[in-house]
């Protein structure tokens, strides 16, 4: 899956190079809350309140902006004392489960309005999601990690507070597809943050 | 305009810094108490008929394993033992659980069906394949050249850990002892945890974890 990162980075460089210096550029830091889905939910059912997203986008025309988005979310759950079976073996104890997720996407958004303070958008990202799963039991840690092919549809709005700043709210579905190491590690998220406009 | 850009960059850096500090500070803590780190592993040979086996023998001592190879101390042919205080807790907990599962205790020379051997290691490595010679002083009819044989299941994997303690309990088949020169071990238990706490808390943890080993091994129940 390493080639996915390489492709993402190359495409990001091309996208950023293609933007002219006069184009409006958005840099955004967002606090991100994530709700696990699919196999990630089977492993950790609790919502993650530990996350952020960084985005850099440049306007191609009045309606479309493109760029790159990188995020981080930590999912955590303490599983109460239980017995885990594997064939004839049984292992009991308390499990502490951690999933670190790093989505990296090339993103494009379509703004529904022109030069409006309140500007809703719909967007799509393509790239990769790195997942590091740690299961701690007793003094032992089982570690699995993978790079998944990833798609990320989103919808939200930007509310500008002046010429150079605004607030961004986005609802996303971060699809991280199954690999040979881990099953589907997808999650929903809501991000709220500041946008710096240049 | 240039000042504005510089200001924006500074604000961005401060924002990023604050975000990273907040994320770092709220990283989940994990376990808070020593007993939350205790784990109990059991495994068994499904081809062994636990229901036909009725009697067991067990030594009153629990040996201390210092390495995978047996070091003959003072020419006594005996290994080190853990203190009788802790040994009696471990042995009694095993005895109580076996009896409550319908087994009968006999002496080692009264032809027991199974023999239960307990050992403890406190090294950073866990020696599952410790030297058979550790038990040479006690095991009935033991002779040179024997080893352990874990039939029907994978013997526990060799792992490294922190400065932890492991109680390793092996139930051997005393009737059909030799398979390719080895002692058959139809049931094993490993209890692992941190070597911390006062005597009373360690006692409680031994009791709870040994009880758990039997609770998760219902095939031993008659």
Boltz contact constraints between the chains, C-beta under 6 A:
constraints:
  - contact:
      token1: [A, 29]
      token2: [B, 15]
      max_distance: 6.0
  - contact:
      token1: [A, 50]
      token2: [B, 23]
      max_distance: 6.0
  - contact:
      token1: [A, 50]
      token2: [B, 26]
      max_distance: 6.0
  - contact:
      token1: [A, 52]
      token2: [B, 19]
      max_distance: 6.0
  - contact:
      token1: [A, 76]
      token2: [B, 28]
      max_distance: 6.0
  - contact:
      token1: [A, 83]
      token2: [B, 216]
      max_distance: 6.0
  - contact:
      token1: [A, 88]
      token2: [B, 43]
      max_distance: 6.0
  - contact:
      token1: [A, 88]
      token2: [B, 44]
      max_distance: 6.0
  - contact:
      token1: [A, 88]
      token2: [B, 46]
      max_distance: 6.0
  - contact:
      token1: [A, 88]
      token2: [B, 153]
      max_distance: 6.0
  - contact:
      token1: [A, 89]
      token2: [B, 43]
      max_distance: 6.0
  - contact:
      token1: [A, 90]
      token2: [B, 42]
      max_distance: 6.0
  - contact:
      token1: [A, 90]
      token2: [B, 216]
      max_distance: 6.0
  - contact:
      token1: [A, 91]
      token2: [B, 41]
      max_distance: 6.0
  - contact:
      token1: [A, 92]
      token2: [B, 40]
      max_distance: 6.0
  - contact:
      token1: [A, 92]
      token2: [B, 212]
      max_distance: 6.0
  - contact:
      token1: [A, 92]
      token2: [B, 216]
      max_distance: 6.0
  - contact:
      token1: [A, 93]
      token2: [B, 39]
      max_distance: 6.0
  - contact:
      token1: [A, 94]
      token2: [B, 36]
      max_distance: 6.0
  - contact:
      token1: [A, 96]
      token2: [B, 30]
      max_distance: 6.0
  - contact:
      token1: [A, 137]
      token2: [B, 39]
      max_distance: 6.0
  - contact:
      token1: [A, 138]
      token2: [B, 37]
      max_distance: 6.0
  - contact:
      token1: [A, 138]
      token2: [B, 39]
      max_distance: 6.0
  - contact:
      token1: [A, 138]
      token2: [B, 192]
      max_distance: 6.0
  - contact:
      token1: [A, 139]
      token2: [B, 37]
      max_distance: 6.0
  - contact:
      token1: [A, 139]
      token2: [B, 161]
      max_distance: 6.0
  - contact:
      token1: [A, 139]
      token2: [B, 162]
      max_distance: 6.0
  - contact:
      token1: [A, 139]
      token2: [B, 164]
      max_distance: 6.0
  - contact:
      token1: [A, 196]
      token2: [B, 8]
      max_distance: 6.0
